[in-house]
Amino acid sequence: MSDFASLLNDFQKSAAEREDPRQTKQSRPFKRQRIFNQSESSPNDVHLLSVKIDFLCIGAQKAGTTWLHEMLRKIPELGLPENTKEVHFWDWHRRKGLGWYSKQFPQSHKNLLLGEITPCYMALKEHDVKEIHKLFPDARIIFIARDLVERAWSALTMELRNEARGLKAGEFDIAYEEMNAATRNKLQHDSDPKNYTDDFFMERLQNWTHTARSDYASGLKLWLKYFSCDQILILNYNDISEKPKEFLTLVLKHIRLKDIEDVLETHLTTKELAQRFNATISPSCSIRPSLRTKMELHLRE
C-alpha cells in the first residue's frame, strides 16, 4: 500500500464490495442505507450552527494540504476559515461549540461555497464522522494520498523541527528565514535526522498519532460508511508538482464550483500554481536505506 495505484485500487475494491448487493440481503446496488433513524437527536448545540459546509479536505497530513489551502483561498467564490488553515474543530475544539465553529468562516458567506482543510480529520473517531454527516450530509470530501513512507518521514522530521523550536501541537513560530544565524544553526543541528538513530524514529512511528494518520484504509473506510463514493475524491499528491492546474481543476469540479476555467484564468497564475509551501529546512536529507526498510515493513503490517 505504499504507492498511490495500489491504494486507489484497494479503496475502489472496498467501495465495490460495500455496494455489491450480493454481500448482504439488506443491501441494494447504488443505494446507501440510512445511517440515522428519524428518532435520533441532533447535537445539543445545533441551533448555534449558522453555516453549511460544502467541502472538507480530511488529509493526508504532509500531503500538500497547505498548497491546496493557499490555492483555494485565492478564489473569491469560496469561503475558507479567515484566521487559520486548520480549524481542528472535530478533533481539538468540539467543546467550544458549533457557534464557535460557525464564526471561523466569513460572516458574509451568502453564495459562497464553504469548506475547510484539516488533515487530521482522516483519523477522526466514528462518532465525529457520524456527526459531520448528520450536520452536512451533502458535503464533498477530499483526500490527498501520498506514499506512506514519504508522508510519515515528512511528519517525523516536522515533529523533530517543532520540538527543536520548543513548539507544542498547533503552535507556530517565526519563519526559518527570519531567524538569526545562531538560531538557524542550532535548529539545523537539533533537528538534523542524521543525529538520531533508526530506533529513535521507529519508536516515534509507533505512536498512535503516526499510526492513525498512516492508516489510509481504515480512515477512508470509516468516511465511506457515512458518505457515498461519489462524495469522496482521492487524489495523488505527486500530481500537485507534476500537473497542478489539472489537480486543482479536479478539486473544483468535485466541490461543484461553476465556471472553473474562467475562475482559474482570473484568480490564479501559472507561477502561483507552481508555488511550494512548508519546504523542509534540509530537503536533501532523505531517509537512509536502513530506516526506509524498517518503515516500509512497519507501515505495511
C-alpha positions in Angstrom: 0.0 0.0 0.0 3.0 2.3 -0.3 2.1 3.5 -3.8 -0.9 5.5 -5.0 -2.1 3.0 -7.6 -2.4 0.1 -5.1 -4.1 2.4 -2.5 -6.6 3.6 -5.0 -7.2 0.0 -6.2 -7.8 -1.2 -2.6 -10.2 1.7 -2.0 -12.2 1.1 -5.1 -12.4 -2.6 -4.4 -13.6 -1.9 -0.9 -16.2 0.5 -2.3 -17.4 -2.0 -4.8 -17.8 -4.7 -2.2 -19.7 -2.3 0.0 -22.1 -1.6 -2.9 -22.4 -5.2 -4.2 -25.9 -6.4 -3.5 -24.6 -10.0 -3.1 -22.7 -9.0 0.1 -25.9 -8.8 2.2 -29.6 -9.4 1.8 -30.4 -5.9 3.1 -28.1 -4.0 0.7 -29.1 -2.6 -2.7 -26.8 -1.6 -5.6 -26.1 2.1 -5.8 -28.3 3.0 -2.8 -26.9 3.9 0.6 -28.6 2.7 3.7 -29.8 5.3 6.2 -27.3 6.0 8.9 -29.6 7.8 11.3 -33.1 7.0 12.4 -35.7 9.8 12.4 -35.7 9.5 16.2 -32.0 10.2 16.6 -31.4 13.6 18.0 -29.1 16.3 16.6 -26.2 17.7 18.6 -27.4 19.8 21.6 -25.8 23.0 20.1 -27.1 22.6 16.6 -29.2 25.7 17.0 -25.9 27.7 17.1 -24.8 26.4 13.7 -25.1 29.2 11.1 -23.0 27.7 8.2 -23.5 25.0 5.7 -20.2 23.2 5.0 -19.9 22.3 1.3 -16.5 20.6 1.4 -13.8 19.2 3.7 -10.3 18.1 3.0 -9.5 15.5 5.5 -5.9 14.6 4.7 -3.4 13.3 4.4 -1.1 15.2 6.7 2.1 16.3 4.9 0.4 15.7 1.6 0.0 19.1 0.0 -2.9 20.4 2.0 -1.2 23.8 2.7 -0.7 24.2 -1.1 -4.4 23.4 -1.6 -5.5 25.8 1.0 -3.4 28.6 -0.5 -4.9 28.0 -3.9 -8.5 27.8 -2.7 -8.3 30.9 -0.6 -7.4 33.0 -3.7 -10.8 32.1 -5.2 -13.5 34.6 -4.1 -16.3 32.2 -4.7 -15.0 30.0 -1.9 -15.2 30.7 1.8 -12.4 29.2 4.0 -11.7 29.9 7.6 -10.5 33.5 7.9 -7.8 33.2 10.6 -6.3 29.8 10.2 -5.8 27.0 7.8 -6.6 24.1 10.1 -9.6 24.6 12.4 -9.3 21.2 14.1 -12.9 21.6 15.3 -13.8 17.9 15.5 -10.5 16.7 16.9 -9.5 19.5 19.2 -12.2 22.2 19.7 -15.6 20.4 19.6 -16.2 21.5 23.2 -16.2 25.2 22.0 -19.5 24.5 20.2 -21.0 24.9 16.8 -21.4 28.6 17.3 -17.6 29.0 17.6 -17.2 26.8 14.5 -19.6 29.0 12.5 -17.6 32.1 13.4 -14.4 30.6 11.9 -15.9 31.3 8.4 -16.6 34.5 6.6 -19.7 36.0 8.2 -20.9 37.4 4.8 -20.9 33.9 3.2 -24.1 34.1 1.1 -23.5 32.4 -2.3 -20.1 31.1 -1.2 -19.1 27.5 -1.1 -17.8 27.0 2.5 -15.2 24.5 3.4 -12.1 23.8 5.5 -8.9 21.8 5.4 -7.9 19.9 8.5 -5.8 16.8 7.5 -6.2 15.1 10.9 -9.9 14.6 10.2 -8.9 11.4 8.3 -8.2 9.8 11.7 -11.4 11.0 13.5 -13.4 8.7 15.6 -16.6 7.3 14.2 -18.9 9.4 16.4 -17.2 12.5 14.9 -17.6 11.4 11.3 -21.2 10.5 12.0 -21.9 13.9 13.4 -20.3 15.6 10.4 -22.6 13.6 8.1 -25.6 14.4 10.3 -24.9 18.1 10.0 -23.6 18.2 6.4 -24.9 15.1 4.5 -24.2 16.6 1.1 -20.6 17.7 1.9 -17.9 16.7 -0.6 -14.8 15.1 0.9 -11.3 15.4 -0.4 -8.3 13.2 0.4 -4.8 13.6 -0.9 -2.8 10.3 -0.8 0.9 10.4 -0.5 3.4 7.5 -0.4 3.1 6.2 3.1 6.8 6.1 3.9 7.4 9.6 2.4 4.4 11.0 4.3 5.5 9.5 7.6 9.0 10.7 7.2 7.9 14.2 6.4 5.7 14.1 9.6 8.5 12.8 11.7 11.0 15.4 10.6 8.4 18.2 11.1 7.8 16.9 14.6 11.6 17.0 15.2 11.8 20.6 14.0 8.9 21.7 16.1 10.4 20.1 19.2 13.7 21.8 18.5 11.8 25.1 18.5 10.0 24.2 21.7 6.6 24.1 20.0 3.6 22.1 21.0 0.9 20.8 18.6 -0.9 23.7 17.0 1.8 26.3 17.8 3.7 28.3 15.3 7.0 30.2 15.4 8.7 32.8 13.3 9.6 31.7 9.8 13.0 30.0 9.3 14.1 32.7 7.0 13.5 35.3 9.7 15.8 33.6 12.3 19.2 34.9 13.1 22.2 32.8 12.0 22.9 31.4 15.5 19.3 30.3 15.9 19.2 28.7 12.5 22.4 26.8 13.1 21.2 25.4 16.4 17.9 24.5 14.9 19.5 22.7 12.0 21.7 20.7 14.4 18.9 19.8 16.8 16.5 18.8 14.0 19.0 17.0 11.8 17.8 13.4 11.4 21.4 12.2 11.0 21.9 12.9 14.7 19.2 10.3 15.6 19.2 6.5 15.4 16.7 4.3 13.4 15.3 3.1 16.8 14.6 6.7 17.8 12.4 7.2 14.7 10.8 3.8 14.8 9.7 4.3 18.4 8.0 7.6 17.4 6.4 6.0 14.4 4.6 3.6 16.7 2.8 6.4 18.5 -1.0 6.4 17.9 -0.8 9.8 16.1 1.5 8.5 13.3 -0.2 5.1 13.2 -3.7 6.5 12.7 -2.5 9.1 10.1 -0.7 6.4 8.1 -3.7 4.0 8.1 -5.4 5.4 5.0 -7.5 2.2 4.5 -9.2 2.3 7.9 -9.8 6.1 7.8 -11.3 6.1 4.3 -13.5 3.1 5.0 -14.9 4.9 8.0 -15.7 8.0 5.9 -17.1 5.8 3.2 -19.5 4.3 5.8 -21.2 7.7 6.1 -20.5 9.4 2.7 -21.1 7.8 -0.7 -18.3 7.0 -3.1 -19.1 9.9 -5.4 -18.8 12.3 -2.4 -15.2 11.3 -1.7 -12.4 12.4 -4.1 -9.0 10.7 -3.7 -6.1 12.5 -5.3 -2.4 11.7 -5.9 0.0 14.0 -4.0 2.6 13.8 -6.8 0.2 15.5 -9.2 0.5 18.7 -7.3 4.0 19.2 -8.6 3.5 17.4 -12.0 0.2 18.9 -13.1 -1.1 21.4 -10.5 -3.7 23.0 -12.7 -5.3 19.7 -13.6 -5.2 18.7 -9.9 -6.9 21.9 -8.8 -9.5 21.5 -11.6 -10.5 18.1 -10.2 -10.9 19.6 -6.7 -13.1 22.5 -8.0 -15.2 20.1 -10.1 -15.7 17.9 -7.1 -16.9 20.7 -4.9 -19.2 21.8 -7.7 -17.8 25.2 -8.4 -19.1 26.8 -11.6 -17.2 28.4 -14.5 -13.9 26.7 -13.4 -11.8 27.7 -16.4 -12.8 31.4 -16.0 -12.1 31.2 -12.3 -8.6 29.8 -12.8 -7.7 32.3 -15.5 -8.9 35.2 -13.4 -7.5 34.4 -10.0 -4.5 32.1 -10.4 -1.4 32.4 -12.5 0.9 29.6 -13.6 3.5 30.9 -11.2 1.1 30.8 -8.3 0.1 27.2 -9.1 3.7 26.2 -9.1 4.3 27.6 -5.6 5.5 25.3 -2.8 4.8 25.6 0.9 6.3 24.2 4.1 9.5 23.1 2.4 11.9 21.3 4.8 14.9 23.1 6.2 17.2 20.3 4.8 15.4 18.9 1.7 18.5 16.9 0.8 18.2 14.9 4.0 16.4 11.8 2.6 15.6 8.7 4.6 18.6 6.4 5.0 18.1 3.0 3.4 18.2 1.1 6.7 15.4 3.2 8.2 13.3 3.2 5.0 13.3 -0.6 5.1 12.1 -0.7 8.7 9.4 2.0 8.0 8.1 0.1 5.0 7.8 -3.1 6.9 6.0 -1.4 9.8 3.6 0.6 7.6 2.7 -2.5 5.5 1.8 -4.6 8.6 
